[in-house]
């Protein structure tokens, strides 16, 4: 029989309690490590999602706090067109244009959807080349379900006045900044009036006109039921299959045709003076050189320059570089007048 002073390893002994605590500590440590791994993986997934959504992947929804009222849609062509690939200058133009729009969106709290137009390879077999704007606008509206206005910008555009917000420049006084009647300016001699046009209808599409008619290099479109109908009709096969050989400017000519013949479409369209959102450089619209309604004026500090048609016999890289430097110089002049 053992003496009461003999050591007995029981569940209540100090050694067993220490061992129990060590095992419990090890189990908790493993749980913490596993939880941290899960948190790290979730953090990486969130960052990856944010990066991919900002890159403008089509059909990737965006859900975030405080979605902006405005979304800038920048059309880029990261892989080249159906028949050609970009060189070093084309890549430089693209980088400059993207950086310009991103800095502007960040400054004013807008969203930027960089949409890769190389997806138009999907449409080459059915004559949808250059008609992809409608498809991209619809997919972008799905990506940003809380946004109201979408500002389409072609790649060869540059925002010259980054301090000027869209609210201040256009939308706070949209009725005063736009006009509905073609009697103001009608370069294509479209029908000035149609019966049954409701001019009290909300403005849902804001388009500038240039020397060749409607210009879709810089325009605004609003989320609405009217817009849903417009996009459906605009994408109708009767346009891109039966009229693609007659219409040189594709979706632009289709919109002009609808505007000329459908009163309900005319009811939702308003025009904006070209230089307010879409000034041209000297090389564009050469047949109307010097027209004060069309061309960029440094003294008036025009908002946006659209180097439309620069890829046809002009130097897109040189023009983009010129306006980038000019904008930087103008902003530096602004800083000199600030008291700080």
C-alpha positions as CSV (number, residue, x, y, z in Angstrom):
1,X,0.0,0.0,0.0
2,X,1.4,3.4,-1.0
3,X,2.2,6.1,1.5
4,X,0.2,9.3,1.2
5,X,3.4,11.2,0.4
6,X,4.1,9.1,-2.7
7,X,3.7,11.0,-6.0
8,X,0.6,10.1,-7.9
9,X,-0.1,11.5,-11.4
10,X,-3.8,12.3,-11.3
11,X,-6.1,14.6,-13.3
12,X,-5.9,17.1,-10.4
13,X,-2.1,17.2,-10.2
14,X,-0.2,20.4,-11.2
15,X,1.5,18.6,-14.1
16,X,-1.7,17.5,-15.7
17,X,-3.1,21.1,-15.4
18,X,0.0,22.5,-17.1
19,X,-0.2,19.9,-19.8
20,X,-3.9,20.6,-20.3
21,X,-3.2,24.4,-20.6
22,X,-0.4,23.8,-23.1
23,X,-2.7,21.7,-25.3
24,X,-5.4,24.3,-25.1
25,X,-2.9,27.1,-26.0
26,X,-1.7,25.1,-29.0
27,X,-5.3,24.5,-30.1
28,X,-6.1,28.2,-29.8
29,X,-3.0,29.1,-31.7
30,X,-3.9,26.8,-34.5
31,X,-7.4,28.4,-34.7
32,X,-5.9,31.9,-34.7
33,X,-3.5,31.0,-37.5
34,X,-6.3,29.4,-39.6
35,X,-8.6,32.4,-39.0
36,X,-5.8,34.8,-40.1
37,X,-5.2,32.8,-43.2
38,X,-8.8,33.0,-44.0
39,X,-8.8,36.8,-43.4
40,X,-5.7,37.2,-45.5
41,X,-7.2,35.2,-48.3
42,X,-10.4,37.3,-48.1
43,X,-8.3,40.5,-48.2
44,X,-6.4,39.3,-51.2
45,X,-9.7,38.3,-53.0
46,X,-11.2,41.8,-52.2
47,X,-8.1,43.5,-53.6
48,X,-8.1,41.3,-56.7
49,X,-11.8,42.0,-57.2
50,X,-11.2,45.7,-56.9
51,X,-8.4,45.6,-59.4
52,X,-10.3,43.6,-61.9
53,X,-13.5,45.7,-61.6
54,X,-11.4,48.9,-62.0
55,X,-9.8,47.4,-65.1
56,X,-13.2,47.4,-66.8
57,X,-13.7,43.7,-67.4
58,X,-17.1,43.4,-69.2
59,X,-20.1,42.0,-67.2
60,X,-18.2,42.2,-63.9
61,X,-20.6,44.0,-61.5
62,X,-19.4,46.7,-59.2
63,X,-20.9,46.9,-55.7
64,X,-19.3,49.5,-53.3
65,X,-20.3,52.1,-50.7
66,X,-21.4,55.5,-52.0
67,X,-21.6,54.7,-55.7
68,X,-21.1,57.9,-57.7
69,X,-23.8,59.6,-59.6
70,X,-21.4,59.8,-62.6
71,X,-19.5,57.1,-64.4
72,X,-16.9,57.9,-67.1
73,X,-16.7,55.2,-69.7
74,X,-13.3,55.2,-71.4
75,X,-13.1,53.2,-74.6
76,X,-9.6,51.6,-75.0
77,X,-8.3,48.9,-77.3
78,X,-5.7,47.1,-75.3
79,X,-5.2,44.3,-77.8
80,X,-5.4,46.2,-81.0
81,X,-8.2,46.0,-83.5
82,X,-9.5,43.1,-85.5
83,X,-6.9,43.7,-88.2
84,X,-4.0,45.4,-86.5
85,X,-1.9,45.7,-83.3
86,X,-0.6,48.8,-81.6
87,X,2.9,50.1,-81.6
88,X,4.9,52.0,-79.0
89,X,3.2,55.4,-79.7
90,X,-0.3,53.9,-79.6
91,X,0.5,52.3,-76.2
92,X,1.8,55.7,-75.0
93,X,-1.4,57.4,-76.2
94,X,-3.5,54.9,-74.3
95,X,-1.5,55.2,-71.1
96,X,-1.8,59.0,-71.2
97,X,-5.5,58.9,-71.9
98,X,-6.2,56.4,-69.1
99,X,-4.1,58.4,-66.6
100,X,-5.9,61.6,-67.5
101,X,-9.4,60.1,-66.9
102,X,-8.4,58.3,-63.8
103,X,-6.9,61.4,-62.2
104,X,-10.0,63.4,-63.1
105,X,-12.4,60.7,-61.7
106,X,-10.4,60.4,-58.5
107,X,-10.3,64.2,-58.0
108,X,-14.1,64.5,-58.2
109,X,-15.2,61.2,-56.7
110,X,-16.6,59.8,-60.0
111,X,-16.3,56.1,-61.1
112,X,-14.2,55.2,-64.1
113,X,-15.0,52.2,-66.3
114,X,-12.1,51.4,-68.6
115,X,-13.8,49.3,-71.3
116,X,-11.6,47.2,-73.5
117,X,-12.9,47.6,-77.0
118,X,-10.9,44.7,-78.4
119,X,-14.0,42.7,-77.4
120,X,-15.4,43.9,-80.7
121,X,-13.7,40.9,-82.2
122,X,-16.8,39.1,-81.2
123,X,-18.8,41.2,-83.6
124,X,-16.6,41.0,-86.7
125,X,-18.5,38.1,-88.2
126,X,-21.8,40.0,-88.1
127,X,-20.8,43.5,-89.1
128,X,-21.0,44.9,-85.6
129,X,-17.6,46.6,-85.8
130,X,-17.9,50.1,-84.4
131,X,-21.4,49.3,-83.1
132,X,-20.1,48.0,-79.8
133,X,-20.8,51.3,-77.9
134,X,-24.4,50.3,-77.3
135,X,-23.4,46.9,-75.9
136,X,-20.7,48.4,-73.7
137,X,-23.0,51.1,-72.4
138,X,-25.6,48.5,-71.4
139,X,-23.0,46.3,-69.6
140,X,-21.5,49.3,-67.8
141,X,-25.0,50.3,-66.5
142,X,-25.2,46.8,-65.0
143,X,-21.8,47.2,-63.5
144,X,-22.8,50.5,-61.8
145,X,-26.4,50.0,-60.7
146,X,-26.6,53.2,-58.6
147,X,-25.1,55.6,-61.1
148,X,-27.4,58.0,-63.0
149,X,-25.3,59.6,-65.8
150,X,-22.7,57.9,-68.0
151,X,-20.1,59.9,-69.8
152,X,-18.7,58.2,-72.9
153,X,-15.2,59.2,-73.9
154,X,-13.2,57.9,-76.9
155,X,-9.6,57.1,-76.4
156,X,-8.3,60.1,-78.3
157,X,-9.7,62.6,-75.8
158,X,-8.0,64.7,-73.1
159,X,-9.7,66.5,-70.2
160,X,-7.9,69.9,-70.2
161,X,-9.4,71.4,-67.1
162,X,-9.3,68.7,-64.4
163,X,-10.5,71.1,-61.6
164,X,-13.9,71.6,-63.3
165,X,-16.5,69.2,-62.2
166,X,-19.3,67.8,-64.4
167,X,-21.9,69.3,-62.0
168,X,-20.5,72.8,-62.3
169,X,-19.7,72.6,-66.0
170,X,-22.9,70.9,-67.3
171,X,-25.4,69.4,-65.0
172,X,-26.2,72.1,-62.4
173,X,-27.7,74.1,-65.3
174,X,-28.3,71.4,-67.9
175,X,-31.4,73.1,-69.3
176,X,-29.4,76.3,-69.9
177,X,-26.3,74.4,-71.2
178,X,-28.2,72.4,-73.8
179,X,-30.7,73.0,-76.6
180,X,-33.3,70.7,-78.2
181,X,-34.1,72.4,-81.5
182,X,-32.0,71.8,-84.6
183,X,-32.7,75.3,-85.7
184,X,-29.8,76.3,-83.5
185,X,-27.2,74.2,-85.4
186,X,-27.9,71.6,-88.0
187,X,-24.8,70.7,-90.0
188,X,-26.4,67.6,-91.6
189,X,-29.7,69.3,-92.5
190,X,-31.8,66.9,-90.6
191,X,-35.6,67.6,-90.3
192,X,-35.9,70.5,-87.9
193,X,-39.3,69.4,-86.6
194,X,-41.5,66.3,-86.3
195,X,-45.0,66.0,-85.1
196,X,-45.8,64.6,-81.6
197,X,-42.4,65.5,-80.1
198,X,-42.7,66.1,-76.3
199,X,-40.1,68.8,-75.5
200,X,-41.1,68.6,-71.8
201,X,-39.7,65.1,-71.6
202,X,-36.6,64.5,-69.3
203,X,-33.2,64.9,-71.0
204,X,-31.7,61.4,-71.3
205,X,-29.1,61.8,-74.0
206,X,-26.8,64.8,-74.4
207,X,-24.9,64.9,-77.7
208,X,-22.6,67.5,-79.3
209,X,-22.6,68.1,-83.0
210,X,-19.6,68.7,-85.1
211,X,-19.2,69.6,-88.8
212,X,-20.2,66.0,-89.7
213,X,-23.3,65.8,-87.5
214,X,-23.8,64.0,-84.2
215,X,-20.5,63.3,-82.4
216,X,-20.3,60.3,-80.1
217,X,-16.7,60.7,-79.1
218,X,-17.8,62.6,-75.9
219,X,-21.5,62.4,-74.9
220,X,-23.7,61.7,-71.9
221,X,-26.5,59.2,-71.4
222,X,-28.8,58.8,-68.5
223,X,-30.2,55.7,-66.9
224,X,-33.9,55.6,-67.6
225,X,-36.7,53.6,-69.1
226,X,-36.4,55.8,-72.2
227,X,-32.7,54.8,-72.4
228,X,-33.5,51.1,-72.2
229,X,-35.8,51.4,-75.2
230,X,-33.3,53.5,-77.1
231,X,-30.5,51.0,-76.6
232,X,-32.7,48.1,-77.7
233,X,-33.7,49.9,-80.9
234,X,-30.2,51.1,-81.5
235,X,-28.9,47.6,-81.3
236,X,-31.5,46.2,-83.7
237,X,-30.2,44.0,-86.5
238,X,-32.0,46.0,-89.1
239,X,-29.4,48.7,-88.7
240,X,-26.1,46.8,-88.5
241,X,-27.0,44.1,-91.1
242,X,-29.0,46.0,-93.7
243,X,-27.5,49.4,-93.6
244,X,-23.9,48.9,-92.6
245,X,-22.7,49.5,-96.2
246,X,-24.6,52.7,-96.5
247,X,-23.7,54.3,-93.2
248,X,-20.1,55.3,-93.0
249,X,-20.2,56.3,-89.3
250,X,-22.2,53.2,-88.2
251,X,-23.9,53.8,-84.8
252,X,-23.7,57.6,-85.3
253,X,-25.6,57.4,-88.6
254,X,-28.1,55.0,-87.0
255,X,-28.8,57.5,-84.2
256,X,-29.2,60.3,-86.6
257,X,-31.7,58.2,-88.6
258,X,-33.7,57.3,-85.5
259,X,-33.7,61.0,-84.4
260,X,-34.9,62.1,-87.8
261,X,-37.8,59.6,-87.9
262,X,-38.9,58.7,-84.4
263,X,-40.6,61.5,-82.3
264,X,-40.2,59.6,-79.0
265,X,-36.5,59.4,-79.5
266,X,-36.3,63.1,-80.3
267,X,-38.2,63.8,-77.1
268,X,-35.3,62.6,-74.9
269,X,-32.4,64.0,-76.9
270,X,-30.8,67.4,-76.1
271,X,-27.7,68.9,-77.8
272,X,-24.8,70.6,-76.2
273,X,-22.4,73.1,-77.8
274,X,-19.5,71.2,-79.1
275,X,-16.8,73.2,-77.4
276,X,-18.4,72.7,-74.0
277,X,-17.4,69.0,-73.9
278,X,-15.8,68.1,-77.2
279,X,-13.5,70.7,-78.8
280,X,-11.5,69.7,-81.9
281,X,-7.9,70.4,-82.6
282,X,-7.0,72.3,-85.7
283,X,-6.5,69.2,-87.9
284,X,-10.1,68.0,-87.6
285,X,-13.0,69.3,-89.7
286,X,-10.4,70.9,-92.0
287,X,-13.2,72.1,-94.4
288,X,-14.5,74.4,-91.6
289,X,-11.1,75.7,-90.3
290,X,-11.5,78.6,-88.0
291,X,-15.1,78.0,-87.1
292,X,-15.4,79.3,-83.5
293,X,-18.1,76.7,-82.6
294,X,-15.8,73.7,-83.3
295,X,-12.1,74.3,-82.4
296,X,-10.3,74.4,-79.1
297,X,-9.5,77.8,-77.8
298,X,-6.8,78.1,-75.2
299,X,-8.0,81.6,-74.1
300,X,-11.5,80.2,-73.3
301,X,-10.0,77.2,-71.4
302,X,-12.2,74.6,-73.2
303,X,-13.0,71.6,-71.0
304,X,-12.1,68.6,-73.3
305,X,-10.2,68.1,-76.5
306,X,-11.2,65.3,-78.9
307,X,-8.5,64.5,-81.4
308,X,-11.1,62.9,-83.7
309,X,-9.8,61.2,-86.8
310,X,-6.1,61.7,-85.8
311,X,-5.5,58.1,-86.8
312,X,-6.3,59.0,-90.4
313,X,-3.3,60.9,-91.7
314,X,-2.5,62.8,-88.5
315,X,-0.2,62.2,-85.5
316,X,-2.3,61.0,-82.5
317,X,0.8,60.7,-80.3
318,X,2.0,64.2,-81.2
319,X,-1.4,65.8,-80.6
320,X,-1.9,63.9,-77.3
321,X,1.5,65.0,-76.1
322,X,0.9,68.6,-77.1
323,X,-2.4,68.9,-75.2
324,X,-1.0,67.0,-72.2
325,X,1.8,69.6,-71.9
326,X,-0.6,72.5,-72.6
327,X,-3.0,71.3,-69.9
328,X,-0.1,71.0,-67.4
329,X,1.0,74.5,-68.2
330,X,-2.5,75.9,-67.8
331,X,-2.9,74.2,-64.4
332,X,0.5,75.6,-63.3
333,X,-0.7,79.1,-64.2
334,X,-3.8,78.5,-62.0
335,X,-1.5,77.7,-59.0
336,X,0.4,80.9,-59.4
337,X,-2.8,82.8,-58.7
338,X,-3.6,80.9,-55.5
339,X,-2.7,82.7,-52.2
340,X,-1.0,79.6,-50.9
